[in-house]
Amino acid sequence: MKASEAKRSLLALGDDRVNEILRAVSKCLVEATPLILEANEEDLARMDPNDPKYDRLRLTADRLAGIAGDMASVATLPSPVGHLLKEWKRPNGMRLRKVSVPFGVVGVIYEARPNVTCDVFSLCLKSGNVCVLKGGSDADRSNRALVEVIHATLRAFGVEPAVCTLLPPDREATAELLVAEGLVDLIIPRGSGALIRYVRDHARVPVIETGAGICHTYFDRDGDLAKGRAIVNNAKTRRVSVCNALDCLLVHQDRLEDLPDLCAPLSESRVLIFADERAYAALAEHYPAELLARATEENFGTEFLDYKMAIRVVDSLDEALRHIARYGSKHSECVVSESAEAIRRFQLEVDAACVYANVSTAFTDGAQFGFGAEIGISTQKLHARGPMALPELTTYKYLIEGDGQIRPK
């Protein structure tokens, strides 16, 4: 209730004041690094280091500085609120304007990723939205330490702390948030496929789906080997626990002899490969035996979030497109090719939020797109798709003015 009541007060702040607050929070986060890292260590102590979520949960001084830097960057961006999207006049003299406005109260449900706490707060504040945060129990101490810094700064500026509300980490809080009709305007789940399905199946509040990424790279018959090696290695190993990490490599049969060279850098990161029969035969004498396994059907269509990857050999671009259509999650897909026609067809026919040609899928990220930060990667098609940043946190309304016009019977 307090969050819903606080939303009108945000519109009165003005963009200059919002930017001051964001810069102040950014500075305070850095100053509070020891306390935040101490809280994070408590969370990490409860998690198995081999759990794929461990890396997502872990904060360091450098990571915290990056989080603070992203918040400061958001302060430099133009406000998405109050933009005149369209203006016109009707024959009766009635004047209409279509203007961007905040959603109001945005609820975000997420797992063991404390950086999301700060990203959501900064983007919501900048776009005039109240945020209601529902983090997972794995990161509860970290989230609470971050929100304490945010609340202290908001109080210093005379702003109601409820504009950034952190709910308890239990399931009951999730259930209540999902049915908070009239109090919450939008819910964004950010996490595993299981989390997103649960939210979609139980929510009465409008939902934008984000998070789950089953990402492919297709190495075409006309692919450049040097580019392919670098792209595959980067997409798979840069950070395995993120949604834009590579899960499945598709290789054209005409380039099968290049597969060992294509995969060689992966062995340095101890990537376990699940290979189909042709790929297995090509790699058997070249890739470490303990890191090579025969693929089963369940390996395709899996978001590994780990040092694991599937490989399938395809006979054509058409077969690669069919595979992606069947197993992809509409997140990020890549083609490595020097053929303009293959690239054209891939980008035209692949149904995903982000479709790359000769670029690593690791770039699916709001900051990398120049958006400052992101609230998630939308994999659906209504309202927003891809990295959701400031413009995607607004809707619009129509402002109609006249001089006493009435509609004839």
KEROLUM-961519 format. One record per residue (C-alpha): x negated, y, z negated; residue number from 0. Coordinates in nm, 4 decimals. Each point is the difference from the previous one (the first is absolute). Layout:
N
X Y Z NUM
...
This chain:
409
0.0000 0.0000 0.0000 0
-0.2785 0.2468 -0.0881 1
-0.1662 -0.0657 0.3350 2
0.3225 0.0723 0.1860 3
0.0536 0.3206 -0.1975 4
-0.3572 0.1152 0.0691 5
0.0243 -0.0063 0.3791 6
0.1560 0.3446 0.0367 7
-0.2773 0.1589 -0.2047 8
-0.2615 -0.1106 0.2525 9
0.1509 0.2094 0.2777 10
-0.0506 0.3116 -0.2108 11
-0.3750 -0.0586 -0.0445 12
-0.1124 0.1183 0.3416 13
-0.2812 -0.1499 0.2040 14
-0.2783 0.2136 -0.1490 15
0.0892 -0.1155 -0.3513 16
0.0206 -0.3624 0.1122 17
-0.3473 0.0267 0.1512 18
-0.1368 0.1440 -0.3251 19
0.1445 -0.2949 -0.1913 20
-0.1438 -0.2562 0.2410 21
-0.3464 0.1558 -0.0164 22
0.0195 0.0108 -0.3792 23
0.1037 -0.3665 -0.0251 24
-0.2787 -0.0938 0.2411 25
-0.2552 0.1719 -0.2229 26
0.1429 -0.1529 -0.3189 27
-0.0118 -0.3506 0.1474 28
-0.3736 0.0321 0.0535 29
-0.0496 0.1431 -0.3494 30
0.1995 -0.2892 -0.1484 31
-0.1979 -0.2658 0.1886 32
-0.1375 -0.1744 -0.3142 33
0.3448 -0.0357 -0.1579 34
0.1616 -0.1172 0.3242 35
-0.2723 -0.2562 0.0659 36
0.0303 -0.1267 -0.3567 37
0.3711 -0.0587 0.0541 38
-0.0733 -0.1655 0.3333 39
-0.2477 -0.2366 -0.1665 40
0.2764 -0.1133 -0.2341 41
0.2147 -0.0888 0.3018 42
-0.2877 -0.1715 0.1790 43
-0.0761 -0.2112 -0.3086 44
0.3426 -0.1608 0.0340 45
-0.0454 -0.0943 0.3665 46
-0.2007 -0.2792 0.1601 47
-0.2847 0.1600 0.2017 48
0.0758 -0.2505 0.2768 49
0.3561 0.1289 0.0338 50
0.0350 0.1957 0.3288 51
0.1704 0.2769 -0.1987 52
-0.3130 0.0537 -0.2120 53
-0.1701 0.2267 0.2528 54
0.3186 0.2020 0.0461 55
0.0255 0.0476 -0.3755 56
-0.3624 0.0929 -0.0599 57
-0.0872 0.3671 -0.0446 58
-0.3518 0.1408 0.0044 59
-0.1292 0.3534 -0.0422 60
-0.0402 0.0241 0.3783 61
0.3480 -0.1338 0.0680 62
0.1491 0.2381 -0.2533 63
-0.1881 0.2894 0.1583 64
0.1462 -0.1062 0.3338 65
0.3507 -0.0096 -0.1448 66
-0.0502 0.3486 -0.1440 67
-0.1404 0.1169 0.3324 68
0.3055 -0.1272 0.1856 69
0.2227 0.1929 -0.2398 70
-0.1991 0.3174 0.0597 71
0.0296 -0.0624 0.3752 72
0.3780 -0.0211 -0.0266 73
-0.0066 0.3479 -0.1557 74
-0.1588 0.1358 0.3190 75
0.2733 -0.1360 0.2265 76
0.2998 0.2055 0.1096 77
0.3224 -0.0614 -0.1854 78
0.2469 -0.2180 0.1929 79
0.2968 0.1699 -0.1690 80
0.2096 0.2751 0.1559 81
-0.1149 -0.0519 0.3586 82
0.2433 0.1201 0.2629 83
0.0399 -0.3109 0.2144 84
0.2618 0.1372 0.2364 85
0.2176 0.3089 0.0376 86
0.2907 0.0748 0.2301 87
0.3206 0.2004 0.0369 88
0.3437 -0.1273 0.0972 89
0.2354 0.1840 0.2417 90
0.2164 0.1131 -0.2945 91
-0.2976 0.1840 -0.1518 92
-0.0716 -0.2615 -0.2668 93
-0.3766 -0.0281 -0.0671 94
-0.1585 -0.3332 -0.0979 95
-0.3436 -0.0810 -0.1381 96
-0.1470 -0.3442 -0.0685 97
-0.2463 0.0302 -0.2894 98
-0.2278 -0.2535 -0.1730 99
0.0742 -0.0674 -0.3676 100
-0.1278 -0.2454 -0.2657 101
0.1766 -0.3296 -0.0629 102
0.0300 0.0902 -0.3682 103
-0.1003 -0.2953 -0.2191 104
-0.2289 -0.2620 0.1526 105
-0.0553 -0.3292 -0.1799 106
-0.3127 -0.1979 0.0862 107
-0.0501 -0.3604 -0.1114 108
-0.3553 -0.1285 0.0302 109
-0.2381 -0.2622 -0.1304 110
-0.3576 0.0135 -0.1327 111
-0.1107 0.3178 0.1786 112
-0.0494 0.2943 -0.2387 113
-0.1045 0.2285 0.2872 114
0.3620 -0.0131 0.1167 115
0.0998 0.1829 -0.3190 116
-0.1987 0.3064 0.1013 117
0.0748 -0.0199 0.3712 118
0.3744 -0.0139 -0.0597 119
-0.0059 0.2823 -0.2539 120
-0.1982 0.2330 0.2262 121
0.2070 -0.0664 0.3108 122
0.3300 0.0234 -0.1839 123
-0.0900 0.3222 -0.1802 124
-0.1226 0.1590 0.3235 125
0.3217 -0.0983 0.1779 126
0.2272 0.1175 -0.2822 127
0.0989 -0.3492 -0.1177 128
0.0166 -0.1420 -0.3500 129
-0.1749 -0.3379 -0.0174 130
0.1069 -0.2951 -0.2120 131
-0.2880 -0.2468 -0.0208 132
0.0437 -0.3682 -0.0737 133
-0.3445 -0.1579 -0.0119 134
-0.0807 -0.3595 -0.0789 135
-0.0977 -0.1307 -0.3428 136
-0.3500 -0.0822 0.1316 137
-0.0812 0.3708 0.0308 138
0.2131 0.1442 -0.2778 139
-0.2834 0.1406 -0.2147 140
-0.1633 0.1592 0.3034 141
0.3272 0.1496 0.1213 142
0.0812 0.1409 -0.3425 143
-0.3427 0.1600 -0.0315 144
0.0420 0.1664 0.3393 145
0.3520 0.1223 -0.0782 146
-0.1161 0.1397 -0.3335 147
-0.2431 0.2227 0.1911 148
0.2750 0.1011 0.2423 149
0.2464 0.0779 -0.2807 150
-0.2524 0.2059 -0.1959 151
-0.0639 0.2146 0.3057 152
0.3702 0.0391 0.0792 153
0.0657 0.1177 -0.3571 154
-0.2841 0.2496 0.0287 155
0.1764 0.1480 0.3028 156
0.3395 -0.0029 -0.1723 157
0.1391 -0.2720 0.2258 158
0.2318 -0.2741 -0.1261 159
-0.2109 -0.3206 -0.0241 160
0.3002 -0.2038 0.1182 161
-0.0830 0.1041 0.3574 162
-0.2491 -0.2898 -0.0276 163
0.1716 -0.2777 -0.1938 164
-0.1740 -0.3312 -0.0686 165
0.2367 -0.2830 -0.0877 166
-0.0877 -0.2982 -0.2212 167
-0.1729 -0.2820 0.1897 168
0.2686 -0.2624 -0.0724 169
0.2486 -0.1545 0.2419 170
0.2939 0.1647 -0.1757 171
-0.1282 0.3423 0.1045 172
-0.0223 -0.1170 0.3606 173
0.3557 -0.1309 -0.0082 174
0.1319 0.3284 -0.1412 175
-0.1878 0.2085 0.2556 176
0.1377 -0.2006 0.2909 177
0.3603 0.0736 -0.0981 178
-0.0475 0.3646 -0.1094 179
0.2549 0.1358 0.2471 180
0.0493 0.3733 -0.0360 181
-0.3239 0.0393 -0.1946 182
-0.2582 -0.1217 0.2529 183
0.0168 0.0972 0.3669 184
-0.2530 -0.2388 0.1512 185
-0.2049 -0.3048 -0.1041 186
-0.3298 -0.0982 0.1605 187
-0.1446 -0.3406 -0.0943 188
-0.3728 -0.0258 0.0554 189
-0.1544 -0.3439 -0.0367 190
0.0372 -0.3636 0.0964 191
0.2595 -0.1456 0.2312 192
0.1678 -0.1601 -0.3015 193
0.0346 0.3383 -0.1734 194
0.1429 0.1633 0.3101 195
0.2527 -0.2809 0.0540 196
0.1120 0.0237 -0.3628 197
0.0541 0.3750 0.0249 198
0.1817 -0.0296 0.3329 199
0.2289 -0.2738 -0.1334 200
0.0920 0.1697 -0.3277 201
-0.0058 0.3766 0.0628 202
0.3108 0.2150 0.0172 203
-0.2143 0.3071 0.0620 204
-0.1336 0.0581 0.3562 205
-0.3337 -0.1748 0.0585 206
-0.2952 0.0577 0.2339 207
-0.2106 -0.3154 0.0256 208
-0.3781 0.0361 -0.0190 209
-0.3011 -0.2087 -0.0854 210
-0.0162 -0.3528 0.1381 211
-0.2454 -0.0249 0.2883 212
-0.0719 -0.3098 0.2072 213
-0.2526 0.1514 0.2411 214
-0.1465 -0.1473 0.3186 215
-0.2888 0.0849 0.2290 216
0.0144 -0.1405 0.3523 217
-0.3389 -0.0377 0.1731 218
0.0880 0.0130 0.3678 219
-0.1769 -0.1663 0.2912 220
-0.1362 0.3471 0.0836 221
-0.0989 0.0879 -0.3574 222
-0.3397 0.1498 -0.0798 223
-0.1830 -0.2391 -0.2326 224
-0.1896 0.2658 -0.1973 225
0.3179 0.1975 -0.0607 226
0.1884 -0.3159 -0.0896 227
-0.2593 -0.1140 -0.2556 228
0.0052 0.3351 -0.1763 229
0.3789 0.0381 0.0076 230
0.0759 -0.3518 -0.1239 231
-0.2554 0.0206 -0.2808 232
0.1154 0.3433 -0.1127 233
0.3704 -0.0815 0.0164 234
-0.0501 -0.3194 -0.2006 235
-0.2688 0.0862 -0.2547 236
0.0125 0.3751 -0.0698 237
0.2614 -0.0592 -0.2725 238
0.1766 -0.3331 0.0102 239
0.2705 0.0920 -0.2519 240
0.1668 0.2726 0.2071 241
0.2959 -0.0349 0.2349 242
-0.1930 0.1058 0.3135 243
-0.2591 -0.2781 -0.0365 244
-0.0306 -0.2497 0.2861 245
0.1765 -0.3321 -0.0530 246
-0.0153 -0.1705 0.3395 247
-0.2405 0.0203 0.2931 248
0.1359 -0.0992 0.3413 249
-0.2625 -0.0830 0.2640 250
0.0508 -0.0429 0.3734 251
-0.1078 -0.3465 0.1152 252
-0.2414 0.1504 0.2540 253
-0.2012 0.1507 -0.2897 254
-0.0143 -0.3134 -0.2135 255
-0.3774 -0.0288 0.0391 256
-0.0345 0.3466 -0.1553 257
0.1984 -0.0970 -0.3104 258
-0.3057 -0.0961 -0.2123 259
-0.1620 0.3360 0.0715 260
0.3301 0.1798 -0.0607 261
0.0360 -0.1610 -0.3439 262
-0.3659 -0.0019 -0.1076 263
0.0180 0.3127 -0.2227 264
0.2926 -0.1497 -0.1933 265
-0.2207 -0.2694 -0.1511 266
-0.2017 0.2663 -0.1821 267
0.3161 0.0857 -0.1961 268
0.0839 -0.3673 -0.0504 269
0.3238 0.0187 0.1971 270
0.1857 -0.3313 0.0105 271
0.1289 -0.0633 0.3517 272
0.3039 -0.2131 0.0798 273
-0.0541 -0.0866 0.3670 274
0.2238 -0.1784 0.2484 275
-0.1449 -0.2993 0.1856 276
-0.1757 0.1893 0.2788 277
-0.1342 0.2675 -0.2321 278
-0.1164 -0.2615 -0.2491 279
-0.1938 -0.1864 0.2699 280
-0.1645 0.3238 0.1173 281
-0.1038 0.0990 -0.3531 282
-0.0889 -0.3418 -0.1442 283
-0.3745 0.0179 0.0693 284
-0.0335 0.3752 -0.0531 285
0.2052 0.1072 -0.3047 286
-0.0715 -0.1256 -0.3562 287
0.1800 -0.3325 -0.0407 288
0.1215 0.0836 -0.3503 289
0.1711 0.3132 0.1391 290
0.1709 -0.1709 0.2946 291
0.3314 -0.1865 -0.0276 292
0.2572 -0.1284 0.2440 293
0.3008 0.2274 0.0233 294
0.3495 -0.1109 -0.0923 295
0.3202 0.1692 0.1082 296
0.0315 0.1795 -0.3336 297
-0.3318 0.1804 0.0598 298
0.1619 0.1979 0.2812 299
0.2344 0.2671 -0.1308 300
-0.1818 0.0205 -0.3353 301
-0.1151 0.3274 -0.1565 302
-0.3135 -0.1325 -0.1682 303
-0.1145 0.3061 -0.2017 304
-0.3218 -0.1951 -0.0464 305
-0.3182 -0.1044 0.1811 306
0.2009 -0.2319 0.2238 307
0.1040 0.0230 0.3645 308
0.1750 -0.2115 0.2625 309
-0.1157 -0.0405 0.3613 310
0.2035 -0.1179 0.2978 311
-0.1135 -0.0362 0.3609 312
0.2544 0.1194 0.2570 313
0.0171 -0.0639 0.3720 314
0.1179 0.3474 0.0978 315
0.1020 0.3463 -0.1114 316
0.3611 -0.1176 0.0180 317
-0.0714 -0.2755 -0.2515 318
-0.1696 0.2488 -0.2309 319
0.3032 0.2270 0.0200 320
0.2336 -0.2900 -0.0786 321
-0.2106 -0.0986 -0.3009 322
0.0049 0.3540 -0.1411 323
0.3748 0.0304 0.0591 324
0.0538 -0.3226 -0.1953 325
-0.2427 0.0434 -0.2892 326
-0.0643 0.3744 -0.0342 327
0.1607 0.2262 -0.2605 328
0.0221 0.3096 0.2233 329
-0.2830 0.1678 -0.1912 330
-0.3288 0.0298 0.1960 331
-0.1202 -0.1897 0.3081 332
-0.3132 0.0409 0.2141 333
-0.1217 -0.0959 0.3462 334
-0.3692 -0.0032 0.0915 335
-0.0258 0.0371 0.3769 336
-0.1607 0.2021 0.2766 337
0.3005 -0.0613 0.2246 338
0.2252 0.3044 0.0246 339
0.2874 -0.2216 0.1107 340
-0.0383 -0.2385 -0.2951 341
-0.0121 0.2938 -0.2395 342
0.3058 0.1573 0.1612 343
0.2036 -0.3187 -0.0283 344
-0.1143 -0.0701 -0.3565 345
0.0894 0.3486 -0.1230 346
0.3301 -0.0050 0.1887 347
0.1177 -0.3450 -0.1042 348
-0.1284 -0.0422 -0.3557 349
0.2693 0.0990 -0.2494 350
-0.1948 0.1475 -0.2916 351
-0.0339 0.3294 -0.1828 352
-0.3652 0.0372 0.1069 353
-0.1404 -0.1538 0.3188 354
-0.3754 0.0345 0.0535 355
-0.2242 -0.0395 0.3032 356
-0.3700 -0.0514 -0.0799 357
0.0418 0.1398 -0.3518 358
0.0045 -0.1820 -0.3350 359
0.3378 -0.0384 -0.1717 360
-0.1726 0.1298 -0.3159 361
0.0940 0.3502 0.1166 362
0.3695 -0.0480 -0.0806 363
-0.0108 0.2417 -0.2892 364
0.1523 0.3414 -0.0612 365
-0.3315 0.1670 -0.0788 366
-0.1643 -0.1506 0.3105 367
0.2868 0.1312 0.2133 368
-0.0611 0.3493 -0.1403 369
0.3081 -0.0018 -0.2252 370
-0.1899 0.0601 -0.3260 371
0.1442 -0.3079 -0.1698 372
0.2866 -0.2408 0.0467 373
0.2897 -0.1390 -0.1956 374
-0.0106 -0.3258 0.1947 375
-0.0029 -0.1527 0.3482 376
0.3556 -0.0354 0.1267 377
0.0561 -0.3126 0.2098 378
0.3613 0.0779 0.0818 379
0.1483 0.2269 0.2652 380
0.2551 0.2184 -0.1767 381
-0.1142 0.3484 -0.1075 382
-0.3737 -0.0726 -0.0275 383
-0.2567 -0.2380 0.1492 384
-0.3706 -0.0437 -0.0750 385
-0.1826 0.2069 -0.2655 386
0.2590 0.1999 -0.1934 387
-0.1281 0.3373 -0.1094 388
0.1512 0.3420 -0.0611 389
0.2358 0.0368 0.2998 390
0.1425 -0.3482 -0.0640 391
0.0967 0.1022 -0.3546 392
0.2515 0.2486 0.1312 393
0.3399 -0.0274 0.1581 394
0.1983 0.2944 0.1343 395
0.3201 0.1924 -0.0392 396
0.1972 0.2341 0.2212 397
0.0510 0.3649 -0.0962 398
0.3043 0.1521 0.1722 399
0.0795 0.3712 -0.0036 400
0.2765 0.2011 0.1545 401
0.2308 0.2959 -0.0398 402
0.3331 -0.1506 -0.0994 403
0.0368 -0.2586 0.2785 404
0.2712 -0.2609 -0.0480 405
0.0633 -0.3152 0.2024 406
0.3147 0.0074 0.2164 407
0.2694 -0.2621 -0.0653 408
